């Protein structure tokens, strides 16, 4: 590490590089991270891409309205 102005970002990037090199952690990346004086705790996340489509609307939509629309369309 270069010891720059953003040490936590550098640590996160280094951990992400290590995760890509290990078969058990392949596809994972740093989610939450706690960096203390004598401890480093990292919670991993595994992002997933969900196929689908989106629609742009001109109004605010209630989440329950969206759920009802989804049930009616039988998707």
N, C-alpha and C positions, 0 to 999 in steps of 0.2 A: 504494500500500500504506500501511497505517496505521502500520507500524513497531512492531507489538505484541510480545507476549511469545513468539510462535511464528512467527518469520520464515520458516522452511522450509515450514511449512504454507501461509503466505500466498503464497510463491513457487510452490508446487505448484498451488494453486488458480488463480493467475494464468496459469500455463502451460496448465492444463486449459481455461481460458476461451479462450485463444488457439487451442488445438487445435480447439475446436468451430467457430471462425470460418474455418478453412482447409479447403478441399475435400479436399486430399490427406491431411489428418490427421483428418478427420471420423470419429468413432467410436473414436478412440484416446484414451488417457488416460495420465497419468504413472504409470509402473511403478516403476522405481528412479530415484533422484535423488541426485546428489552435488553439494553446494553448497560451494564453496571460496571463498577470499578473492578469487581472480581468475578463477574458472572455474565454469561450471554445466554439468553433464552430465546429460541426461535420457534414459532408455530408455523407449520407449513400449510400451504393451500395448494389445491390442485384445480386450476381453472378449467372449466368445461365450456365448449361452444355448443349452444342449443340451436338447432336449425329452426327456422321459422320465418315469419315475415312481420313487418311493422307497417302501421298506417299513420300518416300525419293527419291530425284532426285540428280543427280551428277552435275547439272548445275544451274546457277542462272535463276530464272523464273520471267518474268515480270507479274505484277498483271493483266494487261489487257489480256495477253495471257491466264492466268488462268481463267479469266471470260469468254473468248471466248470458251475455252475447256469445261467449265461448261455448256454453252448454247448449244454447239453441242451435248453433251452427254445427254441432256434433263433431267438432274437430278433435 
